[in-house]
Amino acid sequence: MTSVNEEQAEFWGNSEQGTKWLTYEDQLDHAFAPVLDLVLNRAALSAGMKVLDIGCGTGVSAIAAARAVGPNGHVLAADISQPFLDRAAKRAESDGIQTITFQHADAQTYAFEPGQMDAAISRFGVMFFSDSIAAFRNIASALKPGGQMTFASWGPLDVNPWFKIPHVVAVRRMGQPPRVDRYAPGPLAFHDIDHVKGLMTQAGLSEITGDAITVNLTGFGGVEGTARLVTRVGPAGRVVAHFEGSEADTDAIQEAVAKEFRQYKSSSEILIPAMINLYQARRAE
């Protein structure tokens, strides 16, 4: 596969940080289930629809979409990471789902069959393009006229302790990595709703909406298990990797994150508040 997003392809397909999503697949799917529910509820998929899933990861969103559209529908699940797609295909096979096609693709440039899809969805899969306007145009080209895209991204850092606390703790321990543009490709690139709506407008989309929605992300394995997860997958892990930190550094960061996360523990579980930006738009008729 050729890609204009080579850095992202390398990160998600080959780097230790990117492929940790495979190691922590169950924990991440558990934590982000409320976000996928937001996307699917707003997308209102129905029986017989053809759906494009952008950045399908290890398959949980594609499988959920396939169940929503039923045996007469179909899901085209695209991702830039072949290891993710391999895992997603195994999960679908294990679940007995045969209505998903998994495609290794850079959705910014891949030549989707034009005008075939009723809807496009994404859970945290569209914030990594080098040219978001071009990516939106390309994704829209796969939709039928009037077809709708629905996708979720992270809101601002300050209202997302899932990201902020591990990042602050890791920087305190390791130092501040080089700062990047706040709109650069990455998990928080679509934090600014007005900015993203402007990109979608420039891409020629219509009926554009963006809503900031508060959800609770459910921890996994209590405070300690959740702290372990966010220390290894996300900004803390990237900080440690940048400074070539040791396992002792990671353990110290995990311990400090756990102390901060105890404020979110209830009697039976840990619920971490999150601000999710939910966007929708249509391909122009």
N, C-alpha and C positions, 0 to 999 in steps of 0.2 A: 504494500500500500504506500503510495506517495502522499505526503501531507505537508501543508504549509505551516502546520503547528508541530514541527518536529520536536521542540522542547517538551511539549505536553505528551507527545507520543512516547518519547524516551522515558519521561517520568512515570507515566501510568503503565507502561509496558515492560520496563526493564529495571527501574530503580528500586532500591530496597524500600524507600519510603512509599512509593506508589503501590507496590505489590503487597505491602502490609494490609491493604484492604482485603486481600484474599485470606490472610491469617485471621483477621478480625471481622470477617464477613457477618457472622451471626450476631455479634454484638452491635455492629453498625446498623444492620437491618432492623434490629430490635429498637435501637435508640431513635432511628429516623422514620419509624413506622408512621407517626403522626404527620410527618411531612408528605409521605407518599399518599396518605389518606386525603390530605388537602388537595393534592394534584388530581387524584382520581375523582374525588367528589365534584370538584369544579369542572373537570373535563367532561363529566357526564357521559362516559362511554356507554354504548348500547350494543345489543346483539347485532352481529353482522358487519360491524365497522372495521375498516382497515386503519391501523394505528402505527405511527412512526414513534419509536421510543429513542430519544437522543441521549447518549451517554448512559446506556442501560446498565453499565457496571456488571456485577455478577448475577444479574437476572431477576431480582425480586420485582422490579417495576414491570418488566416485560411479562412475567408470569401473571402478575395481578391484572395487567391489561388484557392478556389472553383470556383469562377467566371472565372478565367483564364483557368481552365481545363474543364469547362463546365459540362453538365449533364451526360456525359459518363466518366468523370474522378472521382477521389475520393481524399479526404484529410483526413489523420489521424493526428489529432491535439492533441499533448501531452503536459501536463504541470504538474508540481509538486504540484500545488495549486488547491485543489478542489473548493474553492470559485471562482477562476478565471474561471475554466471550467464550473461551473454552469452558470455563467454570459455569457460566450461565447456561450453556447448551447441556451440560451434564445435569444441572438442576432441573431444567425443563423436561429432559428425558426421564429423570427419576420421578417427576410428578405426572408423567404420562401426557404431557402437553405437546401436540404436534403442529400447532398453528402459529409457531414463531419461526421466523427466519433471522438468523444472527449474521450481521454484516460487519466486517472489519472496515471502518470508514472514518475519515475526518469529515464530519458533517458540514464543515465550512465549504468544502470543495467537492465532495463525493457526488457523482452523477446519479442522483436518485431518479427513478422513473417518474417523469413529470405528471402531475395532476391525478395521482392515484389514491392518495391517503385522505381519509375523512378527518383525521385529527393527528396532532403531534403532541407528545408529552415529554417531560423531563423532570426528574428529581435530582437537583444538584449537578446537572450535566452540561449546562450551556454557558458557564462562566469562564471558560478557558480558551476561547477563540482569539486569535491574533487580530481578526477583523470581524467584530460582532455584526456589523451591518451586512457584510457579505454572507456571514453564516445565516442570519435571519432570512435573507433573500433566498439562499439555497434551500433551507428547510421549507420555506413557504412554497418553493417550486414543486415540492413533492406533494403538496396538498391540492385537493380539488378546490376550485373557486369557492370561496366562503368557508373553507375548512379552517378549523381553529387549532391554535397551539396554546398549550397550557404548561407553564413550567415554574418550578420553585427555585429560589436562590436564598442565600443568607442575607439578612439585613445587616445593619452596621455592627462593627465590632463591639462597641460599648454596651449594646443590649443583647449580646450573645456570650454569656459566660462560658459556654462550651468551648469557644475559641479564646476569649479574652483572658480568662484565668490561667490556662496553660501557657499562653504566650507571655504574659507578664511574669509568671514564675520562671519560665525558661530564660527569658532575657535577664532577669535578676541574677540568675545563676551563671549564665554563659556569656552575656554581653549582647549588644544590639547588632543584629545582622544589617547589611546595607539596606536602606529603605527603598521601596519600590513605589511607583506611581499607584495611587489608591484605586485607579481604574484598570491596572494591569491585569492580564489574565491570571485568574486564581480564584480561590473559594469565595472571596469577598468582593469580587469585581462588580457585582450587580447590587451592591448595597444601597445605591442611590436610585430610588424609583423614578424620579423625573429624568435622570440621565438615561436610564434604560428605555423609558418610554420614548425619549428623543431618538435613540438608536433605532427603535422599531418603526418610528415614523419615517426616518430616513430610508429604511429598508422597504417602504411602500406598503406596510401592513395597515390594517384598518381595525376599528373597534378595539383600540388598545386600552387595557386597564392594568393597574398595578396596585396591589393592596398589601399593607404590612399587617401580618397576622401573628399573634402570640400563641405559641403552643408550648407544651411541656415535653421535653425529650426524656425518655425513661432510661435511667441508668441500667447497667448490667453488672451483676455481681456485687451490688452494694456500692458504698463509697469507694472502697479500695479497688474494686474491679473497674469501676467507671474511671477513676483516676489513672489506672494503668492504661486503659484504652486511649484516653485523650492525650496522654503523655507520649504515646507511641504513634498515633495516627493524627496528624494535624499539625498546627503551628509549632508546638513544643518539639515534636520530632524533627521538624525542619530546622529549628534553631540548633538543636543538638547535633544534627548532621552537618550543618554549616561549620560549626566550630570543632567538628570531629570529637565530640564529647565521649566520655566513657560510660560504661554501664552504671558506674557509681553516680555520675551526673544525672542519668535518667532516673535512677532510684530516688535521688534527693529531690528532683523535680516532682516525681510522682507523690512523694510523701507530703510535700508542700501543697500540691494541688488537692490531695485528699483532705487536708485541713480546711481548705477553702470550700470544698464541695460539701462538707458536713452541714452547712447551712441549708442545703436543699434536701436533706434527708427527712422523710416522714417516718411514721412508725413501721411501714412495711416496704418502702421503696425510696429511690432517689429520683426526684423530678427536677430537671434543670430547665428553667425558662429560656425560650428562644424566640427571636423575632425573625419570621420568615417572610420574604417578599414573594408574593404569588402574582405572576403575570399571565395575561391572556391577550391574544390578538388573532385576527383572521386574515387569511389571504383575501385580497380584494376580489370582489365578484368580477 
